[in-house]
Amino acid sequence: MPIRVRGTRLTYRSLVVAASAALMTVLLSPAGAQGASPRESRPVYSYGNAVRESVWVDTGLDGDGNGKSDRVAVDIVRPREPAAQGRKIPVIMDASPYYSCCGRGNESQLKTYDSQGNPVQFPLHYDNYFVPRGYAFVAVDLAGTNRSDGCVDVGGRSDIQSAKAVIDWLNGRARGYTTRTGTERTGAGWSNGRTGMIGKSYDGTIANGVAATGVDGLRTIVPIGSISSWYDYYFAQGAPLYDSGPEWLSDYVESPEARARCAAVQQKLVDEAPRTGDRTKLWSERDYVKDARKVKASVFAVHGMQDLNVRTKHLGQWWDALADRGVERKIWLSQTGHVDPFDYRRAEWVDTLHRWFDHYLLGYDNGIDREPMADIERHPDQWSTDKVWPPRTTEVTTVRPGTGTAPGVGTLTRRPARPGATETFTDDPKQSETDWAADLERTTGTKAGFLTAPLAHDLRLAGSSKVTVTATPTTATAHLSAVLVDVGPDTIRDYAASGEGITTLIDRTCWGASTAGDSSCFKATEARTTTVDRTVFSRGWADLGTYASADKGRPLTPGKRYTITVDLAASDHVVPAGHRLALIVAGTDKDLIDPPDSTPTLTLDLARTSAKLPFVGGAAAFVRATAGPVPATATPRVSRPEGVAPPRPAHRIPGGSRS
C-alpha cells in the first residue's frame, strides 16, 4: 500500500532504493573509494578501452513467419574495469528503429561498425558520458530494423518484446547469442540487471510500452516526446491526423531485407487500422495507458508543449494514469515542439539526467527524489518549478461561451448562455488554428470565438482540458476543433518554424569522453524566438460521428443535434494580466487533421456547450482574474497578429529528422 508523507506518495520501490544505497555504494564505487557514501558517479573508467560488443537476443517471437525465433541486435559499450574487479554494473538502454534508417538526435547520427562488424559509433551522448561513470550503454535495434530479425509492427507486441527480451537477457531470463544465426550462447554476467530506458519519440514510446509490461529489472524510464497510445498518434477521437496509417511508418523504418519478408505484417497494419478511425484490437494492443497499473519503474517524462508531432495528449493521459497508481514521477515541459532537452537546456539536462540515473540505478541518495517534481519553461530559457504537477491547488472549473456584440465573437465567463443562444460556422479546410486566432475579434464564417474580458490578474492553467460541444450539422460527416488561445503580446519559442524552437549553431560542446570513431562533441543550439500577439497553447480535435462511442463512428443526421466532449492536449500556461483567455470552436484544423468527406455548417447550442479547464486556484482564481479593473502595469493588448507561421504539414514519423 502506498504511504503518503507530507503530501508526497512513497512506494515500496522508493523505500527499497533508499535502503539499498549503502550496499550499492560498496558494489559500484571505484576500487579503493573510502569515506561517506557518494552522491555522484565519477568518470573514473576508460572510455577508449571500453568493451564494445554485439549480442543477438532471442525474442521468443517469429514475426516474419520463417519458422525461426527472431533475434534482435544489441550493441553494447561498457567499462572494462568493473568486470575485471568482479563488480557488476547497471544499464542505460535506448531501443530504436532509427539506428540505420533515419538517424538519432539533432545531427541524425547513425550506428557505425568496423570491418568485422563491431560497433564503433553509438549515437547521442549517453555512451560518452555514462560509460566512464560506471554504466553500460545498450543500443537495441527493434525487430525488422538494422541488424535484427523480425518485422516492425509499430508499437505492437514485436516492437515491445524487442526491448523487453533484452531486459530479460540482462537478468538471465532470455537467451543471447554471439552471432545472428549461430548457436554459441552468451550471457550478461557483467550486468546487475538494473536497467533504465531512455529515448525520444519512437524510442521513448518503446520505453513506455516496456514499462507497461511490468518487466522485472526495469527501474526507471525517461520518455521524451513519446507516444502513450498509438491510436492517438494517428487519430483524434475518430478524426484522422495523417493521410496514411502505421503501415507507412513500418515500411519507412524497416531494413531492406525485412521489407521484403514482412508483407503479411504490413497488410495486417492496413487491414486492422481502418482509416475510418474506428478502434480495433490492433489499437488496443498499442495502448499503454490501459496497462499503467503494471508500471513498476519510476518515470521522468519530458515533452514540448507545442509538439504538433507527438501531441501532449500523450503526455497528459500517461501522466494522469501513472499518478492514479502512485508511480514515482518527474516532469519537464518546454515551450518547444518535438525537440530533445539536450538541444534546449543542455547543461541542466545532462546534470539532471545524471543524478536521476545515479539515484534509480546506482541507489545514490542525492536528493533528486525530494526536489520539485516539475520544471516548466515560462519564456524562452526561463524556467519555474513546482513541488508537484499539476499544483495541488489546481481545480477543474467549468466556463461557458456566450453571445457577444457581433456574430462569432462571443464571451467566455462562468455564466451559462441564455437558452436558444447559438453561433454558426462553416468548415473551411484551408484555414488553421493560426487563421482562426488572427480573426478572433472579427466576424468570420469559419469559426466561433469566445473571449474573457482583459484579465485583472495572471491566470494559470495546468493539466488537461475538455470542451463539451453541442452542435447541429448540415451534413452526414463533420470534424470539430477546439483550441485555447492567450490573446496578448509575448515573445515565445518559434515552434512552427524549422527547428521547432531552436537554432543549431556551428560551435560544439563536449559531454564525456571521445574516441576517433565516437565523438562526445555536439553542435550547440540557442532558442529561436518570435514575437506574437496571441498564442494557441492547447488544442484538440474530434469526429462528431463518435458522439455515442469513442470506438466507432457513425453517420450523422443533418439537422439533428449532437453532443460530444473533445479532449484537449495537456499544457501549463500562464495568461498574464492584461491578456485575454479565448476558446475557439471550428472545423478542420488545416495540416493538423484531415477534413471530413463533406463541408458541413455547424450550429452550436451555447447553453449546452462548455469547457472544463484546470485553473490553478480553481474557480476563485478565474473569478478574481476576470473581475475588476485591469492594473495599469498590465501589458496592453494589441490588435493584429504577427510572428507565428501556420502549422506545417503534420509528420507521419514520430521523431523524423530530429528523432
ZAMARGU-4260 file (C-alpha; in steps of 0.2 Angstrom, whole numbers, plus 5000, padded with zeros to 4 digits):
<rodrens>
0) 5000/5000/5000 | 5007/5017/4996 | 5012/5028/5010 | 5009/5047/5010 | 5021/5058/5019
5) 5018/5077/5019 | 5008/5076/5003 | 5021/5065/4994 | 5017/5047/4989 | 5031/5035/4994
10) 5030/5017/4987 | 5038/5001/4992 | 5050/5003/4977 | 5056/5020/4984 | 5059/5013/5001
15) 5070/4999/4994 | 5080/5011/4984 | 5084/5021/4999 | 5088/5006/5010 | 5100/4999/4997
20) 5110/5014/4994 | 5124/5009/5006 | 5125/4992/4998 | 5125/4999/4980 | 5139/5010/4985
25) 5150/4996/4990 | 5146/4986/4974 | 5148/5000/4962 | 5160/5013/4969 | 5178/5013/4960
30) 5190/5001/4969 | 5198/5010/4984 | 5185/5023/4987 | 5184/5027/5005 | 5173/5038/5016
35) 5155/5043/5016 | 5143/5037/5003 | 5145/5045/4986 | 5131/5057/4979 | 5138/5057/4961
40) 5146/5044/4950 | 5163/5050/4943 | 5171/5047/4926 | 5184/5035/4933 | 5184/5022/4920
45) 5192/5022/4902 | 5180/5025/4888 | 5194/5022/4875 | 5197/5004/4882 | 5178/5000/4885
50) 5171/4984/4879 | 5162/4986/4863 | 5152/4970/4858 | 5136/4964/4849 | 5124/4951/4855
55) 5108/4944/4847 | 5094/4941/4859 | 5080/4929/4856 | 5063/4937/4857 | 5053/4921/4858
60) 5043/4928/4843 | 5043/4923/4825 | 5036/4939/4817 | 5042/4936/4800 | 5034/4919/4799
65) 5050/4910/4794 | 5049/4896/4807 | 5063/4903/4817 | 5063/4913/4833 | 5068/4931/4830
70) 5084/4938/4836 | 5087/4957/4839 | 5104/4965/4838 | 5110/4973/4854 | 5126/4984/4853
75) 5134/4986/4870 | 5148/4998/4876 | 5153/4995/4894 | 5168/4999/4905 | 5181/4985/4906
80) 5187/4988/4924 | 5172/4983/4934 | 5170/4966/4927 | 5189/4963/4929 | 5186/4968/4948
85) 5172/4956/4950 | 5159/4970/4951 | 5143/4971/4941 | 5135/4987/4933 | 5118/4994/4928
90) 5112/4998/4910 | 5106/5013/4901 | 5096/5007/4886 | 5089/5016/4870 | 5079/5004/4859
95) 5076/5012/4842 | 5070/5009/4824 | 5081/5024/4819 | 5099/5017/4820 | 5101/5014/4802
100) 5087/5022/4793 | 5084/5039/4799 | 5097/5044/4812 | 5096/5049/4830 | 5097/5067/4838
105) 5099/5084/4831 | 5113/5078/4819 | 5104/5062/4813 | 5118/5051/4819 | 5119/5033/4814
110) 5127/5017/4822 | 5143/5013/4813 | 5154/4997/4813 | 5171/4992/4809 | 5176/4979/4796
115) 5172/4965/4807 | 5155/4971/4812 | 5160/4978/4829 | 5151/4994/4835 | 5161/5010/4833
120) 5149/5024/4835 | 5134/5025/4847 | 5123/5039/4843 | 5120/5053/4856 | 5130/5057/4871
125) 5124/5043/4883 | 5138/5031/4880 | 5152/5045/4880 | 5145/5052/4897 | 5139/5037/4907
130) 5151/5023/4902 | 5166/5032/4911 | 5154/5034/4926 | 5151/5015/4928 | 5136/5012/4917
135) 5134/5001/4902 | 5125/5008/4887 | 5115/4997/4876 | 5108/5001/4859 | 5094/4989/4853
140) 5089/4988/4835 | 5070/4985/4835 | 5064/4969/4826 | 5065/4972/4807 | 5077/4986/4808
145) 5096/4987/4805 | 5104/4970/4810 | 5088/4962/4818 | 5077/4948/4813 | 5058/4950/4813
150) 5046/4964/4807 | 5042/4981/4813 | 5024/4982/4820 | 5023/5000/4825 | 5022/4999/4844
155) 5014/4981/4845 | 5020/4965/4853 | 5035/4963/4842 | 5042/4981/4845 | 5039/4980/4864
160) 5046/4962/4865 | 5062/4968/4856 | 5067/4978/4871 | 5059/4968/4885 | 5068/4952/4879
165) 5084/4962/4881 | 5080/4966/4899 | 5076/4948/4902 | 5093/4943/4895 | 5102/4956/4906
170) 5093/4947/4921 | 5097/4930/4915 | 5079/4926/4909 | 5082/4925/4890 | 5095/4918/4878
175) 5108/4928/4869 | 5120/4923/4855 | 5136/4929/4849 | 5130/4930/4831 | 5114/4932/4822
180) 5112/4914/4816 | 5124/4904/4826 | 5122/4893/4841 | 5135/4900/4853 | 5127/4907/4868
185) 5132/4922/4878 | 5126/4929/4895 | 5127/4946/4903 | 5136/4941/4919 | 5144/4959/4919
190) 5126/4967/4922 | 5117/4968/4939 | 5101/4968/4929 | 5096/4986/4934 | 5090/4995/4918
195) 5085/5012/4914 | 5077/5015/4897 | 5078/5032/4888 | 5073/5039/4871 | 5064/5052/4861
200) 5049/5049/4851 | 5048/5032/4845 | 5062/5026/4856 | 5053/5034/4872 | 5037/5026/4866
205) 5045/5009/4867 | 5051/5013/4885 | 5033/5017/4889 | 5027/5001/4882 | 5040/4990/4890
210) 5036/4999/4907 | 5018/4994/4905 | 5023/4976/4904 | 5029/4977/4922 | 5045/4968/4917
215) 5057/4965/4932 | 5073/4974/4931 | 5067/4990/4923 | 5070/5003/4937 | 5066/5019/4928
220) 5061/5026/4911 | 5064/5043/4903 | 5052/5045/4889 | 5055/5061/4879 | 5041/5067/4867
225) 5034/5050/4867 | 5018/5041/4862 | 5007/5033/4876 | 4993/5026/4864 | 4996/5023/4845
230) 4978/5026/4841 | 4980/5044/4847 | 4995/5046/4836 | 4985/5043/4821 | 4968/5049/4826
235) 4960/5061/4837 | 4943/5054/4843 | 4940/5047/4826 | 4947/5062/4816 | 4962/5056/4805
240) 4978/5066/4809 | 4988/5059/4794 | 4984/5053/4776 | 4991/5036/4780 | 4992/5023/4794
245) 5005/5013/4803 | 5010/5003/4788 | 5018/5018/4780 | 5029/5021/4796 | 5033/5002/4796
250) 5039/5002/4778 | 5049/5018/4781 | 5060/5011/4796 | 5062/4993/4791 | 5078/4987/4784
255) 5078/4982/4765 | 5078/4964/4769 | 5064/4965/4782 | 5054/4975/4770 | 5055/4960/4758
260) 5049/4947/4770 | 5036/4957/4780 | 5022/4959/4768 | 5010/4950/4779 | 5014/4961/4794
265) 5012/4976/4783 | 4995/4970/4777 | 4989/4967/4794 | 4993/4985/4799 | 4982/4991/4784
270) 4968/4979/4787 | 4967/4981/4806 | 4969/5000/4806 | 4955/5006/4796 | 4955/5025/4790
275) 4938/5027/4797 | 4945/5030/4814 | 4937/5015/4822 | 4946/5007/4837 | 4951/4989/4834
280) 4961/4976/4843 | 4976/4982/4834 | 4975/4999/4843 | 4971/4991/4860 | 4987/4981/4859
285) 4996/4998/4857 | 4988/5007/4871 | 5000/5008/4885 | 4989/5019/4896 | 4977/5005/4900
290) 4991/4995/4907 | 4998/5009/4918 | 4994/4999/4933 | 5008/4987/4929 | 5021/5000/4929
295) 5035/4997/4942 | 5048/5009/4935 | 5050/5027/4940 | 5046/5039/4926 | 5055/5055/4921
300) 5043/5062/4907 | 5049/5076/4895 | 5038/5085/4882 | 5037/5100/4872 | 5020/5109/4875
305) 5020/5114/4857 | 5024/5097/4850 | 5012/5095/4835 | 5020/5078/4830 | 5018/5068/4846
310) 5005/5080/4854 | 5004/5082/4873 | 4988/5072/4874 | 5000/5058/4875 | 5009/5065/4890
315) 4993/5071/4899 | 4984/5054/4899 | 5000/5044/4903 | 5005/5056/4917 | 4987/5055/4925
320) 4986/5036/4924 | 5003/5035/4932 | 4998/5047/4946 | 4982/5037/4949 | 4994/5022/4953
325) 5006/5031/4963 | 5021/5029/4951 | 5036/5040/4956 | 5037/5054/4943 | 5046/5069/4937
330) 5042/5080/4923 | 5050/5094/4911 | 5038/5104/4900 | 5046/5116/4887 | 5040/5129/4875
335) 5047/5119/4861 | 5040/5107/4848 | 5047/5090/4845 | 5064/5093/4852 | 5076/5084/4864
340) 5081/5094/4880 | 5099/5091/4876 | 5095/5104/4862 | 5086/5117/4873 | 5093/5115/4890
345) 5109/5105/4888 | 5119/5108/4904 | 5104/5107/4916 | 5098/5091/4906 | 5114/5082/4907
350) 5116/5086/4926 | 5098/5081/4930 | 5098/5065/4920 | 5115/5060/4928 | 5108/5062/4945
355) 5092/5053/4940 | 5101/5038/4934 | 5113/5039/4949 | 5098/5038/4961 | 5087/5025/4952
360) 5101/5014/4945 | 5115/5016/4957 | 5105/5019/4973 | 5114/5035/4977 | 5104/5046/4990
365) 5107/5063/4980 | 5091/5071/4984 | 5083/5071/4967 | 5068/5062/4973 | 5065/5076/4985
370) 5067/5090/4973 | 5052/5099/4964 | 5043/5087/4953 | 5041/5099/4938 | 5051/5111/4928
375) 5041/5122/4917 | 5048/5134/4903 | 5038/5150/4905 | 5048/5160/4892 | 5062/5155/4881
380) 5076/5149/4893 | 5066/5155/4908 | 5060/5141/4920 | 5050/5139/4935 | 5047/5124/4946
385) 5033/5116/4956 | 5034/5104/4970 | 5020/5093/4962 | 5012/5094/4945 | 4999/5099/4942
390) 5000/5110/4958 | 4989/5104/4972 | 4978/5119/4971 | 4973/5115/4953 | 4954/5113/4951
395) 4944/5109/4935 | 4932/5123/4933 | 4918/5125/4920 | 4917/5140/4910 | 4904/5144/4897
400) 4903/5153/4880 | 4890/5166/4877 | 4885/5178/4863 | 4894/5194/4861 | 4890/5211/4851
405) 4895/5203/4835 | 4892/5186/4827 | 4906/5173/4830 | 4914/5184/4843 | 4907/5179/4860
410) 4911/5179/4878 | 4919/5167/4890 | 4913/5168/4908 | 4906/5157/4922 | 4888/5161/4917
415) 4878/5149/4906 | 4872/5156/4890 | 4853/5160/4888 | 4843/5146/4881 | 4842/5147/4862
420) 4858/5156/4860 | 4868/5150/4845 | 4884/5153/4835 | 4886/5146/4817 | 4901/5142/4806
425) 4906/5133/4791 | 4921/5121/4790 | 4935/5128/4779 | 4949/5115/4777 | 4960/5129/4770
430) 4961/5138/4787 | 4971/5133/4803 | 4971/5137/4821 | 4983/5152/4817 | 4970/5159/4805
435) 4956/5157/4817 | 4966/5166/4831 | 4970/5180/4820 | 4952/5183/4817 | 4946/5181/4835
440) 4939/5198/4836 | 4931/5199/4819 | 4916/5191/4812 | 4920/5177/4800 | 4910/5162/4794
445) 4923/5149/4798 | 4924/5149/4817 | 4916/5154/4833 | 4927/5163/4846 | 4924/5167/4864
450) 4934/5178/4875 | 4936/5184/4893 | 4937/5202/4897 | 4955/5208/4899 | 4962/5199/4915
455) 4965/5209/4931 | 4977/5195/4937 | 4988/5182/4930 | 4978/5166/4926 | 4987/5149/4926
460) 4981/5133/4918 | 4990/5117/4922 | 4984/5100/4915 | 4972/5093/4903 | 4956/5102/4897
465) 4940/5096/4890 | 4927/5105/4879 | 4909/5099/4878 | 4901/5104/4862 | 4883/5103/4856
470) 4881/5106/4838 | 4869/5103/4824 | 4877/5099/4807 | 4870/5101/4789 | 4879/5085/4783
475) 4882/5067/4787 | 4900/5070/4792 | 4909/5083/4802 | 4925/5087/4811 | 4927/5098/4826
480) 4942/5108/4833 | 4943/5116/4850 | 4958/5127/4854 | 4963/5138/4869 | 4972/5155/4865
485) 4981/5168/4875 | 4977/5184/4867 | 4991/5197/4871 | 5009/5201/4866 | 5023/5189/4870
490) 5040/5183/4864 | 5039/5164/4863 | 5050/5150/4855 | 5046/5149/4837 | 5039/5131/4837
495) 5031/5132/4820 | 5047/5136/4811 | 5061/5123/4806 | 5069/5118/4822 | 5053/5119/4832
500) 5060/5132/4844 | 5079/5130/4842 | 5093/5136/4830 | 5108/5124/4828 | 5124/5133/4829
505) 5142/5129/4822 | 5151/5128/4838 | 5151/5112/4848 | 5151/5107/4866 | 5158/5091/4873
510) 5149/5079/4886 | 5160/5065/4891 | 5175/5055/4883 | 5178/5053/4864 | 5186/5041/4853
515) 5192/5043/4835 | 5175/5035/4829 | 5163/5042/4843 | 5164/5060/4847 | 5156/5067/4863
520) 5155/5084/4855 | 5139/5090/4848 | 5133/5106/4839 | 5127/5119/4851 | 5110/5127/4850
525) 5100/5143/4855 | 5082/5147/4857 | 5074/5153/4841 | 5060/5166/4846 | 5047/5176/4838
530) 5036/5190/4843 | 5017/5186/4844 | 5001/5195/4849 | 4992/5178/4853 | 4997/5161/4857
535) 4987/5145/4854 | 4993/5134/4869 | 4981/5119/4869 | 4971/5110/4856 | 4960/5095/4852
540) 4950/5088/4838 | 4936/5075/4836 | 4925/5067/4823 | 4907/5072/4828 | 4902/5055/4822
545) 4910/5047/4838 | 4897/5056/4849 | 4890/5040/4855 | 4906/5029/4856 | 4924/5033/4855
550) 4927/5016/4847 | 4916/5018/4832 | 4910/5032/4821 | 4893/5033/4813 | 4884/5044/4800
555) 4876/5060/4806 | 4858/5065/4803 | 4858/5083/4795 | 4848/5094/4806 | 4850/5083/4822
560) 4858/5090/4837 | 4873/5080/4844 | 4884/5082/4860 | 4902/5077/4861 | 4917/5080/4873
565) 4933/5085/4865 | 4949/5081/4874 | 4962/5095/4873 | 4981/5092/4875 | 4989/5094/4892
570) 4998/5111/4895 | 5004/5123/4908 | 5002/5141/4903 | 5000/5157/4912 | 4989/5170/4904
575) 4996/5187/4910 | 4986/5201/4917 | 4980/5212/4903 | 4978/5197/4891 | 4963/5188/4887
580) 4959/5169/4888 | 4949/5163/4872 | 4941/5147/4867 | 4939/5144/4848 | 4927/5130/4841
585) 4929/5127/4822 | 4930/5113/4809 | 4945/5106/4801 | 4962/5112/4808 | 4972/5113/4792
590) 4988/5102/4792 | 4984/5095/4809 | 4968/5085/4805 | 4961/5079/4789 | 4944/5086/4783
595) 4928/5076/4783 | 4920/5069/4767 | 4908/5084/4766 | 4909/5103/4770 | 4897/5105/4785
600) 4889/5120/4793 | 4888/5118/4811 | 4877/5127/4823 | 4882/5127/4841 | 4870/5127/4855
605) 4879/5138/4868 | 4868/5134/4883 | 4874/5116/4880 | 4892/5120/4877 | 4905/5122/4890
610) 4924/5120/4894 | 4932/5112/4909 | 4948/5120/4912 | 4962/5116/4925 | 4964/5133/4934
615) 4977/5134/4947 | 4967/5141/4961 | 4951/5134/4953 | 4935/5144/4950 | 4940/5158/4963
620) 4956/5161/4953 | 4946/5163/4937 | 4933/5175/4945 | 4947/5185/4953 | 4956/5187/4936
625) 4941/5191/4926 | 4933/5203/4938 | 4939/5221/4942 | 4949/5233/4933 | 4965/5229/4924
630) 4980/5235/4933 | 4989/5250/4924 | 5005/5239/4924 | 4997/5225/4914 | 5004/5224/4896
635) 4991/5232/4884 | 4983/5220/4871 | 4987/5223/4853 | 4975/5221/4839 | 4984/5212/4825
640) 4993/5195/4825 | 5011/5193/4819 | 5025/5181/4821 | 5019/5163/4821 | 5018/5154/4805
645) 5003/5142/4801 | 5006/5124/4807 | 5017/5114/4795 | 5010/5098/4787 | 5010/5086/4801
650) 5023/5072/4802 | 5020/5054/4799 | 5036/5049/4808 | 5037/5051/4827 | 5054/5059/4828
655) 5058/5062/4810 | 5075/5070/4806 | 5076/5075/4825 | 5072/5058/4832
</rodrens>
